[in-house]
Amino acid sequence: MNLIFDVGNTSTKIAVFDRKKKVLSLRTKLYHWDKLQAICAPYEQSIDRAIVSSVRDIPDFIVDLATLGIPYVHVLSYKSELPFKIEYETPETLGPDRIAAVAGAFYLFPGKKILIIDAGSAVTYEYLSGRTYKGGNISPGLSMRFRALHRFTGKLPLASTTHTITSPGKSTFQAITAGVIKGLIYEINEYIRTFEKSHSDFKVILTGGDSGYLKDKIGYHVTYLPDIVLDGLNYILDYNAK
C-alpha cells in the first residue's frame, strides 16, 4: 500500500492507496503526531511506500511517521523521476502540487492536451500536451482576493463565498462578493475559451479546494476531479519506486 501526504498552504490531505485504488482520503487543518498515527494504524502493517509533497516546510512528525517502518519514502521535488518532459525554465521553483496535478492528468488521460485548473489558495493553470508539460500561470485564489481587498484598503469589509451573489451589487458586501467571484469565473472562462481556440480534442480539469464551489458556475464543460493531486502523487510514487 502507498501512503500519501499532500501538505498545502491551508490544509493537509492524507490518503492511502491499495495499488491504484484509494481506500482512505481525508483533509485536515489541525494535525498532530497522535492523530496521524491513529489515521494510519489500520494500514500500518500493509504500507510499504510513502510520498510527501509540501508547498511549505515539511512538518518533522510527518516525515517521522512516514519513515517509521516504511521501506521506501519519496519526497517530491523537481528532481523526481517523471514520465513527461518539463519545459519550465526554473524547475526548482515549480511547486510539487503543480507537478502532482500534471502527473495525475497525464496518468488519467494519456496523450491528451489538457488544461488543469487548480482553484485553491492560488489558482494555477497548467498546460499539458501529450508527454510535455508546457508551463502554466498563477493568480490569486478566492480567499486571497477577499482578504487582499480587506487588508489593503481602509474601509472595505471582509466578504466571503458565504454571502449571496447579487450583480450589480446593491451594497458594499454585495459588490465585493460579486466582483471577486464573478471576476474569477470570468478569468477561468477566458482561459478555457483561449485554450479551446488553439487546441482540438482537449480536456479541461478542475480541481482544488474551491473547485466544488466553482464547478457549476463555469460556462464551459469541465471534468471535476478534486483528488487529482493525490492520484498524481500515487502515480509518481509508483513511477519512482519501480
N, C-alpha and C positions, 0 to 999 in steps of 0.2 A: 504493500500500500504506500501511497505518496501523501506526505503532509505538506500543506501549502500555507505560507504566511504572506499576506499582501498588506504591508504597512503603508497606509495612505496618510494624507495630511490631517484628516479629521477622524478617521476610524481605521480599524484593522479587520481584515477579512481572514478567516481561518477555514480551511477546507481539508477534507480527506478524500482521496480518490482510490478506488479499487480498480486498478488498471485505468480504463477510460471512464468509468462510472463514478460520479460524485456521490458519496454516501454521507457526507457532512458538509454543511456550509453555513457559516454564521458571521455576523458583523458585530463588532463591539467597540465602544469608545473607551470604556474603563476596563482595563485588563490587568491582571497581576499573575504571578507565578502559580499560585494555588488554583486560580480559575482555569488557566490554560492546562494545567495538569489534569484537572477534573474533566475538561472537554475531551482531551486526547486519551484518557485512561482506557476506554473500551477498545481502542485500536492499538494500544501501545505495543503489544506483542507482535502485531502484524505490520507495523510501519517500518519500512527498511530504507526509505529515501525521503528527503525533505528539501524544500527550496524556500528561500527567504527573499522577498522583494520589498524594498523600502525606499520611499521618496524622501525620507529623513534618516536620522541616525537609527540604527537597528537596536532596539532595547536588548540589554545584555541577557535578560532572562529568556527571551525568545530564542536566542542563539543557544543558551544552555539547554533549554528544553528540546530543541531540535537535535542537538548533538548527543543527547542522553540515550546511548544505546542504539542510535541510528547509524548504520554503516556508511551512508552517503548523504552528505549535506552540501547543497549548492547555493551560493549567494549570487543572485542575478546581477550582472553588470554588462556593460558594452563589450567586455571581453569574453562573455559566454559564447559557446558554440551555437550558431543559429542556422536554420536551413534556408535562409533567404539573405540576399545581399542588402547591406545598408548603405544608402547614398547620402548619409548625413555628414556634413563637413566637420562637425565637432561631436563625434560619437560619445566622447567622455562626458558630455553634458546631457546626453539623451536619457531621460528618466526611465527607470526599469518598468514602471507601469505602462509607459508608452510602448516599450519593446514587447511586453507581455500581451498587450491588446493586439498588436500587429501579429504576433505569433498565434494568438487564438484565431484570428481571421484567416491566416494562412493555413492553419490546420483544418478549420471547419469548411473553408471554401477554396481549396487549392486551385491555383491557376487563374483566379478571378481578379478583376480590377475592383478594388474595394476602397470606399471612403469610410473610415472608422471615426465616429463622433463620440468622444468620452466626456460626458457632461458631469463633472464633479466640482471640486473646489476651483479648478480651472477647467475650461473647455478646450479639448485638444481635437484637432482634425488631422488624421493620419492617412497617408496615401500609399496603398499597396497595389503594385501592378505585377501580377504573376509571382515571380520569385524575387522581386526587388521592392524594398521599402524606399519610396521616393523622398520622404520627408514629411513634414507637417507644420501646422500652425497652432498657436496657443493664444487664448483670450480669457478674460476673467469669467468665472462661473457666476451663477445666480446669486449666491450668498455674498460673494466678494463684491458684486456690483451694488447690492443693497448696502453693505457695510461701508463701501467707499463713499457713496452719496451722503451717508450719515456722518462719517468721520471727517471728511474733507470739506464740509460746509458748516456754516454757523447755526442754521436753524432747521435743516431738513431732518425729519424723524427717521427712525429705523423701521422700514417696512419689511415685508417678507412674503413668501408664496402663500401664507395662510390668509392673506387679505384678498377680498374679491377683486377681480379684474373688471374695471369699468373704463372704457376708452371712447371718447376722451375723458380724462379724469375730471371729476367734479369736486375733488378735494386734493390736498397735497399727498395724502396717503394713496389715494387712487391714482394720482398722476405718477408717483414713483413706482407703484406696483405695476401699472400698465406699461410704463416706459421701460422698466427693467425686463419684465417677462416678454413683452412683445418685441423689444429690441433684440433679445437673444433668439427668439423664434425667427424673426426676420433674418438675422445673421445665419442661422442654420439653414433656413430655406434657400438663401442665396448661395451658400456653399454647395448645397446639393444641386441647385439649378446650374451653377457653373460647371460642376463635375459632370453633370448629365450632358452638357453641350459638347464636352471633349471626349466622352467615352460611351461606348455601347457595351451591352452585356455586362453591366456592373452591379454591385450591391452597395447599399448604404447600411451600416451597422450602427445602432445607437446603444450606448452603454453608460455606466457611471451612476453616481448616487442620485442625480436629479433626472435620470433618464425615464423613470417611471412617471414622473410628473409631466415631462415634456412630450412623451411619445404620441399622445393623442392630439397634441396641439400643432404638430409639424404638418406642413402642407404637402408632404411627399410620403410615399411608401418607404418605411424603414424596417429593417429587421432588428427587433428588440432583443438584445442579448445581455442582460445585466451582469452575467458572470463570465463574460468572455475573457477577462483578465485572468481569472482562476483557470479557465480552460487553457489559456496560453501558457501560464506558469507550469501546469501539469505537463503540457507538451514539451516545454523547454527542459524540464527536469528529466523526462524520459530520453530526450534527444542527447543530453549531456551525460547521462548515466550509462548509456549503452556501451 
